[in-house]
Amino acid sequence: VTAINETLKAEFRHNPNTFIWGQDVANRDKGGVFNVTKGMQQEFGEARVFSAPIAEDYIVGTANGMSRFDPKIRVVIEGAEFADYFWPAVEQYVECTHEYWRSNGQFVPNVTLRLASGGYIGGGLYHSQNLEGALATLPGARIVCPSFADDAAGLLRASIRSRGFTLFIEPKALYNSVEAATIVPDDFEVPFGKARIRREGSDLSIITYGNTTHFCLNVAERLEKEGGWSVEVIDIRSLIPLDKETIYESVKKTSKALIVHEDKVFGGFGGEIAASIGTDLFRYLDAPVQRVGSTFTPVGFNPILERAILPGVDRIYEAAKKLLEY
C-alpha cells in the first residue's frame, strides 16, 4: 500500500495533468477501501482527486473521454472497489482497448486502470475473484501484476508515464504483506514485458506472478532443503506484453515447466504460457508442462473451502515434486 500510495503522489507532483477518481478514493480518513489514495485529495485538491459514483462503467468511460482533451493528461482510475465488481464496466473497457485501432492510430487513452484483485483474505464469492484470464483475451491493453513493493511502484510509474491503456492488477492480500515489502528506489520504473528471475535453478522452471510468487519461492526453498533440487522461479510481472524470451531460456535450461497462478486453471492465463511452451519448446521438454491454480468453482467464504479452492504451498509443492521426479 505504501509503495503504491507514494508512487501516485510522486507522479501527481511530476505531472500536474494527472488525475484520479474511483469509489471512495477521496475519503479523508481512508482513501479507498485499502488506504491506497490516503492523503491525496488533501495535497492535490478536489479537482484532481475525487470520488466517483458506484457505477463502474461510468468510471472507465469518463476516463477514456477525459484523456482525449490533451495528450499530456494522465488518468488513474480505481475501476471498482474490488475486481469482482468490475464486470459492468467491461463494455467501456473494450472501448478503451479498441480506441487506437478505431481512430487509425490518432488516439489512445492514457489511462491506468487499478483493480484490487484476488483472494486469501476470507472474502468469499464477491471479494476474491481474478479477472486477468478473461480480460487478457481483449487486445489493446497492457496487463501487469506485481508481487513485491518495488515492482508495484515501478510498474505503476511506467503505466502512468507511458502512452496507452494499462490494467494494473493489485493482489490485495499483498497490500500489507511483510513478504512483499522491499526498499523502493526513487523514480523507479519497471519496463513492460520484462520478467524477473526471483530464484535461479537448473532442475525445474516455475513461472508465476502475483500472490503465488511468494508460495513458489517457499516451495523452491523447501525442495532444495529436502531433496537438493534446484528450482528456478520466474515472476513474469507483465502478462501483456509477455516476456517469452526469459521463460524460454529458463525452460531450455531445465527442460521442465510448472505454471502457477491464483486464477482458475480452466481458462486461466497460464494456459497461454503452457501452449507457447508446448508449441515452441516441445523438443526441449523432458516432462509435460503442468499448471497449478484455483479449482473451477467460486471461492468459498469458509476458510476450509477457501484453502481447498485457491492454490497454496502444499499443492504447488506436490506438483513441483511430481515434475522433478518424472
N, C-alpha and C positions, 0 to 999 in steps of 0.2 A: 504494500500500500504506500509506504513512504517513498519508494523509488518512483512509482507512477505519479504520485502527487507532486513531488519535487520536480520531475521532468515536465509535467504540464505547466507548472508555474514558470519554469525556466523558459519554455517555449513561448509562453504568453509575454514574457519580458522581451524575448528575442524578436518577436514579430507582433506588433500592435494590431495586426489584422487577423488575429487568431481568436476564435470564439468557441464556446462550449455550451451545450444545453442537453437536457435529459430530465428524467423524472427525479425530482428532489435534489438535483446536483447543487442547487443554491441554498440548500438548508443550512442555516447559520451554525447550528450545533454539530451537524454531522458532515454534510457534503456528500449526498448519495447514501445508499444503504450501507456501503462499506467504507465510508470516510475518504474515498479516493479524491474527491474535489474539495475537501475541507479547507476553508480559509480562502478559497479562490475569489468568491464574489466580493469579500471584504477588501481584497487587494486590487482586483481588476474592474470592479463595478458591475452594475446590473445590466449594462448594455452589452457586455461581453460574456457574462456568466449568468445564466438564468435557468429556471426550472421549466419543464415542458409539461403539457397535459399528459394524462395516461392514454396516449394514442401513438403507438409505435410507428405506424405508417406516416403519421404527421411528422414525427421527429426526423425520420430518414428523408422524407420528401422535401421538407423545408431546408435541410442541409444541402441537398442537391441543388435546390433553387438558389439559395444564398451564395453558394460558391461560384455562381455564374457572374456575379457582379464585377469581380476583379480577380485576375489570376494570382494576386498576392494573398487573397483571403484563404485561410485555412480553417476548416470547421472540424471540431471534435464533438462527437455525439455519444451519449450513453444510450445505445439503441433500445434497451429495456433494462429494468432493474435486475432481472435475471434473464439469462439467454432463453430460458423456457418460454418467455412471453414475447419473443421476437417474431413469432410466426405471422402475426397480422401485418408485419412490415415487409414481408418477402416481395410483394409486388413492387414496392418502392426500391427495395434492394436490387431487384432486377433492372429497374430503370437506371440506377447508379452504375451498375456493371456494364450496361449497354450503351451509355452515352457517347463514348469515344467512337464506336462504330456508327451509331445513328447520325452523329454530326460529321462524319467523314474526317475525324481527327481534329475538328475545330474546338471541341470542348471535352473536358474530362473533369468530374467532380473531385476537388481537392479535399476529400473528406476522410477522416479516420473514425471508423465505427467501433466503439468499445463494447464488448459483451462479457459480463461475468458468467463464467461457464463451469459446468461440471458438478460433481458430487463430493462425497466424503465429508459432508457436513451434516448428515442426517436430515437433508432437505426434502426427501421423498419425491413423489411423482413430478411436481411442478417447480422444483428448485434444484434439479440435478442433471438436467439434460445437456448433451453435447450436440452442437449443430454443424460442426465443420464438415462432416462427411457429406451432408446434404448440400450445404452452401458451396462446397468446392466444385460441384458439378456445373456451376454457373460461371462462364468465362468473363473476365474483365475486372476481377478483384484480386488483390494480393491478400493472402491469409497467413497470419503469423500467430504463434502461440509460445510465449516464453516460459521457461522453467525456473529461472533464477532472477533475482532483483536486477542485476546489471543488464541482462538481456531484455528485461521488461523496459528498462529505461532506454536502452539503445535502440530497440525496435520501435518503441513509441516515438522517439525523436526522429528516426528515419521515416516513419509513417507520416508524421506531421509535416516534415520539411519536403517530402517528395511530392511530385505531381501525380495525381491519381487517387484512386479509391482503395482503402485498406481496411480489411476486417481484422481487428486487434482483439484476440481472444485472451481473456484473463482468467486462469484457473483460480476460482475463488478460495479453494482450500489452501492455496499458497499465499494468499494475501498477508497473513501474519505468521507464516511458517519460518521457523528458525533454520531449517534445512535450505530454504530458498534465499536466505539473507546473504548478501555479498557487499563488498565495497563497490560503489558505483563511481567511476571516474567522471570528472566534469566534461560536459559537452560530448558524452559518449554516444556513438552511433553504431548500430549493427547492420551490416548490409543485408538486403533481401536475398534469399536464395543461397544462403551460406550456412551449412550445418556446423555444429561444434562437437568435436570428439571429447566427450566427458571423461572417458577412460579408455586407454589403449589396450588392445588384446590381440591374440592370434588364433584362438580356437573357435570363437563364435562372435558374430556381429548382432548386437541388439539395436534396433532402430526405433526411436521413441520420441515423444515430446510431451510437454505439459506435466501434469501431476505424476504420470507414470515414470518420468525420467528418474525421479528420486527412488522409486521402487526398484528400477532396473539397476541403479548404482548399488543399492543394498544387496541385490541378488548377485551381482558380479563379484562383490567383495566376499560374500558368503561362499560362492562356488570356488573361489581361489583358496580360501581357508580350508574348505572341506576336501577338495579334490585336486587342488593345484591347477585348475583350469584358468585359462587366460581369456577373459571376455571383454570385447570392445563395446562400449556404449556410445551411440551416436544420438545426440539431441538435434533433431532436424531444424527446430526453431521456426523455420519458414516452410509452410506447406505448399503455398503457391507464391513465387516460383520454388520448386523443389531442387535441392542440391543433389542431383543424381550422381555427380562425379565423386563426392565424398562417400556416398553409400556404396557405389560400385567398387571403388578402390578397397574399401573395407571387406566387402563380400568376396572379392577376388583373393584377398589375403586369407580369410578364414574359411571360405567355402561353405559356410552355414549362416543362415539369417533367421532371426526372430524379430517380428514386428509387434510392438506393444503400444497400445493407446487406450485411453479411458472410454472412448466411444465404442459403440457396439461393433463386434466383429463383422456381423452381417451388414453390408453397406458402408462400413467404416472406411476412412481414408487409407488405412493400411492395405486394403485390397488393391489400390492403385500402385502402391510401392511393391507389393508382392508380385503383381502382374509384370511390372517393369523388370524386376529382378529375374523372374522366370523367363521372360522373353529375351532379355539381353545378356543374361549371365548363366544360362542353363548349363553350359559346358563346364562352368567353374564350380557348380554345386555338388556337394557330397551328401546332401540330405534335402528333403522337401522344405520349402520355405514355410515357416509356421507363423501363426498370428495369435495374439492374446488381447482380449478386450472385454467389453461388457457382454453379458448374455442378451439374447433377443427378447427383452422384456423391459417394461418401465421400471425405474429404480424404486425399490420399496422404502418406506419410511422407517420400518423396524430395523434396528442396527444389524440384526442377524441377516435379514433379507438384503440390506444394502451390501454387506460383505459378500454375500453369495452372488450378487449380480455384478458388482463392479470388480475389475481386476485388482488383485493385491499381490503382495510379495510372494506368498506361497504358490499361487497359480503361475506366476511368472517363473518362479524357481523350478517348478516341476516341468514346465515346457522347455526351459533352457537346458535342464539336466538331460531330458529325453533327447534333445538335439545333440548335445555333446556326446552322448553315449551311442548315437546312431551309427 
